[in-house]
Amino acid sequence: MAASEETSETLMCGACRRTGTFTAPVSVILLFAPGLERPYPLIPAEDYRVCGACDAVFTLIDRAAQAHPMTKTAGPWSRAVVVFVDGHGVDVRAKRPGQQVALA
């Protein structure tokens, strides 16, 4: 699994190795990138959950973007909206070194 590894009864994060707080399974990732006219939906083939204790959501989005031919060639993603099966979601902005935000 990209964001977590499942053991017999509990989930352990593959990034920080903590057990505990995880989201509901991911339903869809809406990916924003410079080469896309509009957000591109990525629907996971498996039940991926995201660790709430670290930045594993960035790893999940990076791997999902690299796994699909359309998003792989669209340039680095700038934003993603991750929607979970329970209806909750999270708006994620890419964190890149040297990235500056324009102020109006």
N, C-alpha and C positions, 0 to 999 in steps of 0.2 A: 504494500500500500504506500502511496506517496506521502501522506501526512501522518500516518500512524501504522503501527504493527499490532495485529490482534493476537493476544495470547489466549489461554484457555478460558478465563473469566473476565479479565480486565483488559483495557486498551493501554498500550504504552506508546508514547510518541516516538517516532523514528528520529526526530530532530533533537529533542531535549532529554529523551529517555524518562520522562515523568509519566506517572499514571494518574488518572483522575478525570479532569474536566474536558469533555469532548463535545462537539456540536452533534446535532442530528446529521444523518447522511446528506451529502451534497446532492442537490437536485439538478442544478445547472450553474454554469459559470458564464456570465456575459463578459466577453473580453473586448476591451477597447485598445486599438493600436493604430498608428499612423496610416498604415496601408489598408485599413478597412473602412468602407463607406459608412458602416453602422456597426454597433456592437455585434460580435459573433457569438452565438450560443454554443457552448461546449457541454455536452451531456455525458457524465461519467458512465462507463460500462459496469462499474462496481460500486459498492457502498464505501465511499470515502468520507471520513469524519476528520474534523480539524481540531487540533489541540488548542485549548484556550490559554495555556500557560506560556506559549512562545510564539514565534513568527512562522510556524509551519504552513500557514495559509499561503505565504509567498512561494514556498517550495511547491505546493500543490498547483498554484497558478502557473508558475514557470514550467513545470513538467507538462501540464495540460496544454499550454501554448506551444511547446516544442513537439508534442505528439501529433498534432493535427496539421496537415499540409497547408491549409488555408491560413492559419494563424502563424505558422512557422515562418512563412515568407512575408508576413505583414509588418515586420519590424518589431522592436521591443514594445511590449504592452505597457500602457501608461495607467490604466485603470481596469479594475474588474469588479463586478458585482457578483458575489457568491450567494446563491439562494439555497436554503436547506429545505428538506422535505417537510419540516414542521412549519414552514412559512416564514421563518426568520431569515434575515440576510445580513450581509456585511459588505460595505463599500470599501474596496482596497485600492490605495494609490501606490504605484510603484515607488520603491526606495532605491535610488541609484546614486553612487558617489558622484559628487560634483554637479548634481542636478540643482538648478536654480528655479525658483518660482518667480514668475513675472508679477510685478505689482502694478496695479492700475491707479 
